[in-house]
Amino acid sequence: MTNIIAGYVNRETVAPLVFNGSCDTKLVLQWIHESLVKELKPGQVVVMDNAAFHRSNKIKELIESVGCKLLYLPAYSPDLNPIEKFWANMKRWIRCNID
């Protein structure tokens, strides 16, 4: 299965990564290191859900190393995560426009 991870800043996606298979801490760390940190500016807050693969100290250290803060959302709170609304709209568009 093809999946995508990305950041969401000012209603725009940043640092998208398309990959096959499932997501894990190793993949998230690689994505942050190779793509996301290039988009971050000191003082920004990176918001992540409570998925197990987000809760690595290495992820926190990497984000903080570029002067940003990491904030975890409460468990089971997709309504608080703006990128979840983006993904829902994207999935709806794909279902309506692609056979």
N, CA, C and O atoms as a GROMACS GRO file, in nm:
protein
  396
    1MET      N    1   0.083  -0.117   0.000
    1MET     CA    2   0.000   0.000   0.000
    1MET      C    3   0.089   0.125   0.000
    1MET      O    4   0.188   0.131   0.072
    2THR      N    5   0.052   0.221  -0.080
    2THR     CA    6   0.124   0.347  -0.087
    2THR      C    7   0.069   0.442   0.018
    2THR      O    8  -0.053   0.456   0.032
    3ASN      N    9   0.158   0.508   0.090
    3ASN     CA   10   0.122   0.603   0.195
    3ASN      C   11   0.201   0.732   0.177
    3ASN      O   12   0.296   0.738   0.099
    4ILE      N   13   0.160   0.834   0.250
    4ILE     CA   14   0.230   0.962   0.245
    4ILE      C   15   0.234   1.023   0.385
    4ILE      O   16   0.139   1.013   0.462
    5ILE      N   17   0.347   1.085   0.416
    5ILE     CA   18   0.356   1.167   0.536
    5ILE      C   19   0.402   1.306   0.492
    5ILE      O   20   0.475   1.320   0.394
    6ALA      N   21   0.358   1.406   0.564
    6ALA     CA   22   0.393   1.544   0.528
    6ALA      C   23   0.370   1.634   0.649
    6ALA      O   24   0.301   1.598   0.744
    7GLY      N   25   0.429   1.751   0.641
    7GLY     CA   26   0.400   1.855   0.738
    7GLY      C   27   0.289   1.942   0.683
    7GLY      O   28   0.256   1.935   0.564
    8TYR      N   29   0.230   2.024   0.768
    8TYR     CA   30   0.122   2.113   0.727
    8TYR      C   31   0.145   2.248   0.794
    8TYR      O   32   0.131   2.261   0.915
    9VAL      N   33   0.181   2.348   0.713
    9VAL     CA   34   0.214   2.480   0.765
    9VAL      C   35   0.134   2.584   0.686
    9VAL      O   36   0.139   2.587   0.563
   10ASN      N   37   0.062   2.668   0.758
   10ASN     CA   38  -0.017   2.774   0.693
   10ASN      C   39  -0.104   2.721   0.580
   10ASN      O   40  -0.109   2.779   0.472
   11ARG      N   41  -0.171   2.610   0.607
   11ARG     CA   42  -0.264   2.546   0.513
   11ARG      C   43  -0.198   2.493   0.386
   11ARG      O   44  -0.263   2.479   0.282
   12GLU      N   45  -0.070   2.464   0.395
   12GLU     CA   46   0.002   2.404   0.283
   12GLU      C   47   0.085   2.287   0.333
   12GLU      O   48   0.140   2.290   0.443
   13THR      N   49   0.092   2.182   0.250
   13THR     CA   50   0.176   2.069   0.287
   13THR      C   51   0.322   2.101   0.259
   13THR      O   52   0.354   2.170   0.162
   14VAL      N   53   0.409   2.051   0.344
   14VAL     CA   54   0.553   2.067   0.326
   14VAL      C   55   0.620   1.932   0.348
   14VAL      O   56   0.569   1.847   0.422
   15ALA      N   57   0.731   1.913   0.283
   15ALA     CA   58   0.816   1.794   0.300
   15ALA      C   59   0.740   1.663   0.281
   15ALA      O   60   0.754   1.573   0.364
   16PRO      N   61   0.660   1.651   0.174
   16PRO     CA   62   0.587   1.525   0.156
   16PRO      C   63   0.682   1.409   0.124
   16PRO      O   64   0.782   1.425   0.054
   17LEU      N   65   0.648   1.293   0.177
   17LEU     CA   66   0.722   1.171   0.148
   17LEU      C   67   0.622   1.061   0.116
   17LEU      O   68   0.539   1.026   0.199
   18VAL      N   69   0.630   1.008  -0.005
   18VAL     CA   70   0.546   0.896  -0.046
   18VAL      C   71   0.628   0.769  -0.027
   18VAL      O   72   0.744   0.762  -0.067
   19PHE      N   73   0.566   0.669   0.034
   19PHE     CA   74   0.637   0.544   0.061
   19PHE      C   75   0.541   0.427   0.054
   19PHE      O   76   0.419   0.443   0.066
   20ASN      N   77   0.596   0.310   0.035
   20ASN     CA   78   0.517   0.187   0.036
   20ASN      C   79   0.534   0.118   0.170
   20ASN      O   80   0.642   0.117   0.227
   21GLY      N   81   0.426   0.060   0.219
   21GLY     CA   82   0.432  -0.013   0.345
   21GLY      C   83   0.382   0.069   0.461
   21GLY      O   84   0.310   0.168   0.443
   22SER      N   85   0.420   0.027   0.579
   22SER     CA   86   0.372   0.094   0.699
   22SER      C   87   0.475   0.193   0.753
   22SER      O   88   0.593   0.190   0.717
   23CYS      N   89   0.427   0.280   0.838
   23CYS     CA   90   0.512   0.384   0.897
   23CYS      C   91   0.565   0.334   1.031
   23CYS      O   92   0.494   0.268   1.106
   24ASP      N   93   0.690   0.367   1.060
   24ASP     CA   94   0.749   0.332   1.188
   24ASP      C   95   0.843   0.445   1.231
   24ASP      O   96   0.864   0.541   1.157
   25THR      N   97   0.899   0.432   1.350
   25THR     CA   98   0.987   0.536   1.403
   25THR      C   99   1.106   0.562   1.312
   25THR      O  100   1.144   0.677   1.291
   26LYS      N  101   1.164   0.457   1.257
   26LYS     CA  102   1.280   0.473   1.169
   26LYS      C  103   1.245   0.558   1.047
   26LYS      O  104   1.322   0.646   1.010
   27LEU      N  105   1.130   0.533   0.986
   27LEU     CA  106   1.088   0.611   0.870
   27LEU      C  107   1.061   0.756   0.908
   27LEU      O  108   1.102   0.847   0.836
   28VAL      N  109   0.994   0.778   1.020
   28VAL     CA  110   0.964   0.915   1.064
   28VAL      C  111   1.092   0.991   1.093
   28VAL      O  112   1.106   1.107   1.054
   29LEU      N  113   1.186   0.927   1.160
   29LEU     CA  114   1.316   0.991   1.187
   29LEU      C  115   1.387   1.028   1.058
   29LEU      O  116   1.441   1.138   1.046
   30GLN      N  117   1.388   0.938   0.963
   30GLN     CA  118   1.452   0.965   0.834
   30GLN      C  119   1.385   1.082   0.765
   30GLN      O  120   1.452   1.170   0.712
   31TRP      N  121   1.251   1.084   0.765
   31TRP     CA  122   1.176   1.192   0.701
   31TRP      C  123   1.205   1.326   0.769
   31TRP      O  124   1.227   1.426   0.701
   32ILE      N  125   1.204   1.327   0.901
   32ILE     CA  126   1.232   1.452   0.973
   32ILE      C  127   1.373   1.499   0.941
   32ILE      O  128   1.394   1.616   0.909
   33HIS      N  129   1.469   1.409   0.949
   33HIS     CA  130   1.610   1.443   0.927
   33HIS      C  131   1.637   1.492   0.785
   33HIS      O  132   1.707   1.590   0.765
   34GLU      N  133   1.580   1.422   0.685
   34GLU     CA  134   1.611   1.453   0.546
   34GLU      C  135   1.521   1.560   0.484
   34GLU      O  136   1.561   1.626   0.388
   35SER      N  137   1.401   1.578   0.538
   35SER     CA  138   1.306   1.669   0.473
   35SER      C  139   1.248   1.776   0.564
   35SER      O  140   1.257   1.895   0.535
   36LEU      N  141   1.188   1.734   0.674
   36LEU     CA  142   1.112   1.830   0.755
   36LEU      C  143   1.200   1.938   0.816
   36LEU      O  144   1.162   2.055   0.815
   37VAL      N  145   1.317   1.902   0.870
   37VAL     CA  146   1.399   2.005   0.936
   37VAL      C  147   1.440   2.117   0.841
   37VAL      O  148   1.467   2.228   0.885
   38LYS      N  149   1.445   2.088   0.712
   38LYS     CA  150   1.478   2.192   0.614
   38LYS      C  151   1.367   2.296   0.602
   38LYS      O  152   1.390   2.408   0.558
   39GLU      N  153   1.246   2.258   0.641
   39GLU     CA  154   1.130   2.347   0.631
   39GLU      C  155   1.102   2.422   0.762
   39GLU      O  156   1.027   2.519   0.763
   40LEU      N  157   1.162   2.376   0.870
   40LEU     CA  158   1.132   2.435   1.001
   40LEU      C  159   1.214   2.561   1.027
   40LEU      O  160   1.327   2.576   0.981
   41LYS      N  161   1.151   2.651   1.103
   41LYS     CA  162   1.219   2.773   1.146
   41LYS      C  163   1.221   2.775   1.299
   41LYS      O  164   1.125   2.731   1.362
   42PRO      N  165   1.329   2.825   1.358
   42PRO     CA  166   1.335   2.831   1.504
   42PRO      C  167   1.211   2.899   1.563
   42PRO      O  168   1.163   2.999   1.511
   43GLY      N  169   1.161   2.841   1.670
   43GLY     CA  170   1.043   2.896   1.736
   43GLY      C  171   0.913   2.831   1.694
   43GLY      O  172   0.811   2.850   1.761
   44GLN      N  173   0.914   2.755   1.585
   44GLN     CA  174   0.791   2.688   1.544
   44GLN      C  175   0.760   2.573   1.638
   44GLN      O  176   0.848   2.517   1.703
   45VAL      N  177   0.632   2.538   1.642
   45VAL     CA  178   0.587   2.423   1.722
   45VAL      C  179   0.545   2.314   1.625
   45VAL      O  180   0.461   2.336   1.538
   46VAL      N  181   0.603   2.196   1.641
   46VAL     CA  182   0.567   2.080   1.560
   46VAL      C  183   0.466   2.000   1.641
   46VAL      O  184   0.493   1.958   1.753
   47VAL      N  185   0.348   1.979   1.582
   47VAL     CA  186   0.240   1.907   1.648
   47VAL      C  187   0.232   1.767   1.588
   47VAL      O  188   0.224   1.751   1.466
   48MET      N  189   0.233   1.667   1.674
   48MET     CA  190   0.220   1.528   1.629
   48MET      C  191   0.113   1.459   1.712
   48MET      O  192   0.090   1.494   1.828
   49ASP      N  193   0.049   1.361   1.650
   49ASP     CA  194  -0.048   1.284   1.727
   49ASP      C  195   0.027   1.186   1.817
   49ASP      O  196   0.150   1.185   1.820
   50ASN      N  197  -0.047   1.105   1.887
   50ASN     CA  198   0.012   1.016   1.986
   50ASN      C  199   0.049   0.879   1.930
   50ASN      O  200   0.061   0.784   2.007
   51ALA      N  201   0.066   0.868   1.800
   51ALA     CA  202   0.106   0.740   1.742
   51ALA      C  203   0.238   0.695   1.805
   51ALA      O  204   0.327   0.777   1.830
   52ALA      N  205   0.250   0.567   1.829
   52ALA     CA  206   0.370   0.514   1.896
   52ALA      C  207   0.498   0.553   1.824
   52ALA      O  208   0.599   0.579   1.888
   53PHE      N  209   0.495   0.557   1.690
   53PHE     CA  210   0.617   0.587   1.615
   53PHE      C  211   0.656   0.734   1.621
   53PHE      O  212   0.763   0.770   1.572
   54HIS      N  213   0.572   0.819   1.678
   54HIS     CA  214   0.607   0.961   1.697
   54HIS      C  215   0.673   0.986   1.833
   54HIS      O  216   0.733   1.091   1.853
   55ARG      N  217   0.663   0.892   1.924
   55ARG     CA  218   0.700   0.918   2.063
   55ARG      C  219   0.844   0.879   2.098
   55ARG      O  220   0.872   0.837   2.210
   56SER      N  221   0.932   0.892   2.004
   56SER     CA  222   1.074   0.860   2.026
   56SER      C  223   1.148   0.984   2.078
   56SER      O  224   1.126   1.095   2.030
   57ASN      N  225   1.235   0.963   2.174
   57ASN     CA  226   1.319   1.073   2.222
   57ASN      C  227   1.407   1.129   2.111
   57ASN      O  228   1.437   1.248   2.110
   58LYS      N  229   1.447   1.043   2.017
   58LYS     CA  230   1.530   1.089   1.905
   58LYS      C  231   1.454   1.189   1.818
   58LYS      O  232   1.512   1.285   1.768
   59ILE      N  233   1.325   1.166   1.800
   59ILE     CA  234   1.243   1.260   1.723
   59ILE      C  235   1.239   1.395   1.795
   59ILE      O  236   1.259   1.500   1.734
   60LYS      N  237   1.213   1.392   1.924
   60LYS     CA  238   1.209   1.515   2.004
   60LYS      C  239   1.342   1.589   1.997
   60LYS      O  240   1.346   1.710   1.977
   61GLU      N  241   1.452   1.515   2.013
   61GLU     CA  242   1.585   1.577   2.008
   61GLU      C  243   1.613   1.640   1.872
   61GLU      O  244   1.669   1.749   1.865
   62LEU      N  245   1.574   1.573   1.765
   62LEU     CA  246   1.598   1.624   1.630
   62LEU      C  247   1.520   1.753   1.606
   62LEU      O  248   1.574   1.849   1.550
   63ILE      N  249   1.395   1.756   1.646
   63ILE     CA  250   1.313   1.876   1.628
   63ILE      C  251   1.365   1.990   1.715
   63ILE      O  252   1.372   2.105   1.670
   64GLU      N  253   1.402   1.959   1.838
   64GLU     CA  254   1.454   2.064   1.926
   64GLU      C  255   1.591   2.113   1.881
   64GLU      O  256   1.629   2.226   1.913
   65SER      N  257   1.666   2.031   1.809
   65SER     CA  258   1.800   2.071   1.763
   65SER      C  259   1.795   2.185   1.661
   65SER      O  260   1.896   2.252   1.639
   66VAL      N  261   1.679   2.208   1.600
   66VAL     CA  262   1.665   2.319   1.505
   66VAL      C  263   1.585   2.434   1.567
   66VAL      O  264   1.537   2.522   1.496
   67GLY      N  265   1.572   2.432   1.700
   67GLY     CA  266   1.508   2.543   1.770
   67GLY      C  267   1.357   2.539   1.773
   67GLY      O  268   1.293   2.641   1.797
   68CYS      N  269   1.299   2.423   1.749
   68CYS     CA  270   1.154   2.408   1.751
   68CYS      C  271   1.110   2.330   1.874
   68CYS      O  272   1.192   2.266   1.940
   69LYS      N  273   0.982   2.337   1.902
   69LYS     CA  274   0.925   2.264   2.014
   69LYS      C  275   0.833   2.156   1.961
   69LYS      O  276   0.767   2.175   1.859
   70LEU      N  277   0.829   2.042   2.028
   70LEU     CA  278   0.742   1.931   1.990
   70LEU      C  279   0.626   1.923   2.087
   70LEU      O  280   0.646   1.921   2.208
   71LEU      N  281   0.505   1.919   2.032
   71LEU     CA  282   0.383   1.909   2.112
   71LEU      C  283   0.306   1.786   2.066
   71LEU      O  284   0.278   1.771   1.948
   72TYR      N  285   0.272   1.700   2.161
   72TYR     CA  286   0.191   1.582   2.128
   72TYR      C  287   0.045   1.611   2.160
   72TYR      O  288   0.013   1.668   2.264
   73LEU      N  289  -0.042   1.572   2.069
   73LEU     CA  290  -0.185   1.587   2.092
   73LEU      C  291  -0.233   1.478   2.188
   73LEU      O  292  -0.168   1.374   2.200
   74PRO      N  293  -0.345   1.502   2.255
   74PRO     CA  294  -0.402   1.395   2.338
   74PRO      C  295  -0.437   1.274   2.250
   74PRO      O  296  -0.464   1.289   2.131
   75ALA      N  297  -0.435   1.158   2.310
   75ALA     CA  298  -0.470   1.036   2.236
   75ALA      C  299  -0.612   1.047   2.178
   75ALA      O  300  -0.701   1.106   2.239
   76TYR      N  301  -0.629   0.989   2.060
   76TYR     CA  302  -0.760   0.982   1.993
   76TYR      C  303  -0.823   1.120   1.974
   76TYR      O  304  -0.940   1.139   2.004
   77SER      N  305  -0.744   1.215   1.925
   77SER     CA  306  -0.794   1.352   1.904
   77SER      C  307  -0.765   1.402   1.762
   77SER      O  308  -0.705   1.508   1.747
   78PRO      N  309  -0.806   1.328   1.658
   78PRO     CA  310  -0.777   1.375   1.523
   78PRO      C  311  -0.844   1.508   1.491
   78PRO      O  312  -0.798   1.580   1.402
   79ASP      N  313  -0.951   1.541   1.563
   79ASP     CA  314  -1.019   1.669   1.541
   79ASP      C  315  -0.932   1.788   1.579
   79ASP      O  316  -0.959   1.900   1.536
   80LEU      N  317  -0.828   1.766   1.659
   80LEU     CA  318  -0.737   1.874   1.698
   80LEU      C  319  -0.617   1.887   1.604
   80LEU      O  320  -0.536   1.978   1.619
   81ASN      N  321  -0.605   1.796   1.509
   81ASN     CA  322  -0.489   1.790   1.421
   81ASN      C  323  -0.525   1.842   1.282
   81ASN      O  324  -0.592   1.771   1.206
   82PRO      N  325  -0.482   1.963   1.246
   82PRO     CA  326  -0.521   2.023   1.117
   82PRO      C  327  -0.488   1.936   0.996
   82PRO      O  328  -0.562   1.939   0.898
   83ILE      N  329  -0.379   1.861   0.999
   83ILE     CA  330  -0.344   1.783   0.880
   83ILE      C  331  -0.443   1.668   0.859
   83ILE      O  332  -0.458   1.621   0.746
   84GLU      N  333  -0.511   1.623   0.964
   84GLU     CA  334  -0.610   1.517   0.948
   84GLU      C  335  -0.726   1.566   0.861
   84GLU      O  336  -0.781   1.489   0.782
   85LYS      N  337  -0.763   1.693   0.875
   85LYS     CA  338  -0.868   1.750   0.789
   85LYS      C  339  -0.820   1.757   0.645
   85LYS      O  340  -0.897   1.730   0.552
   86PHE      N  341  -0.693   1.793   0.626
   86PHE     CA  342  -0.636   1.796   0.491
   86PHE      C  343  -0.641   1.657   0.429
   86PHE      O  344  -0.684   1.642   0.314
   87TRP      N  345  -0.597   1.553   0.504
   87TRP     CA  346  -0.597   1.416   0.450
   87TRP      C  347  -0.740   1.372   0.418
   87TRP      O  348  -0.762   1.307   0.315
   88ALA      N  349  -0.837   1.405   0.502
   88ALA     CA  350  -0.976   1.368   0.475
   88ALA      C  351  -1.024   1.431   0.345
   88ALA      O  352  -1.090   1.365   0.264
   89ASN      N  353  -0.993   1.559   0.324
   89ASN     CA  354  -1.032   1.626   0.200
   89ASN      C  355  -0.962   1.566   0.080
   89ASN      O  356  -1.023   1.550  -0.026
   90MET      N  357  -0.834   1.531   0.094
   90MET     CA  358  -0.760   1.470  -0.016
   90MET      C  359  -0.820   1.335  -0.053
   90MET      O  360  -0.838   1.305  -0.171
   91LYS      N  361  -0.851   1.253   0.046
   91LYS     CA  362  -0.911   1.121   0.020
   91LYS      C  363  -1.046   1.136  -0.049
   91LYS      O  364  -1.077   1.062  -0.142
   92ARG      N  365  -1.126   1.232  -0.004
   92ARG     CA  366  -1.256   1.257  -0.066
   92ARG      C  367  -1.238   1.298  -0.212
   92ARG      O  368  -1.311   1.250  -0.299
   93TRP      N  369  -1.142   1.386  -0.240
   93TRP     CA  370  -1.117   1.430  -0.376
   93TRP      C  371  -1.074   1.312  -0.463
   93TRP      O  372  -1.121   1.299  -0.576
   94ILE      N  373  -0.986   1.228  -0.412
   94ILE     CA  374  -0.940   1.112  -0.488
   94ILE      C  375  -1.056   1.019  -0.520
   94ILE      O  376  -1.070   0.974  -0.634
   95ARG      N  377  -1.141   0.990  -0.421
   95ARG     CA  378  -1.256   0.902  -0.445
   95ARG      C  379  -1.350   0.959  -0.551
   95ARG      O  380  -1.406   0.884  -0.631
   96CYS      N  381  -1.367   1.090  -0.553
   96CYS     CA  382  -1.460   1.153  -0.647
   96CYS      C  383  -1.400   1.172  -0.787
   96CYS      O  384  -1.476   1.180  -0.884
   97ASN      N  385  -1.269   1.179  -0.799
   97ASN     CA  386  -1.208   1.218  -0.926
   97ASN      C  387  -1.121   1.114  -0.993
   97ASN      O  388  -1.082   1.131  -1.108
   98ILE      N  389  -1.090   1.006  -0.924
   98ILE     CA  390  -1.001   0.906  -0.983
   98ILE      C  391  -1.069   0.771  -0.978
   98ILE      O  392  -1.116   0.727  -0.873
   99ASP      N  393  -1.073   0.705  -1.091
   99ASP     CA  394  -1.132   0.570  -1.098
   99ASP      C  395  -1.037   0.468  -1.044
   99ASP      O  396  -1.069   0.349  -1.041
   0.00000   0.00000   0.00000
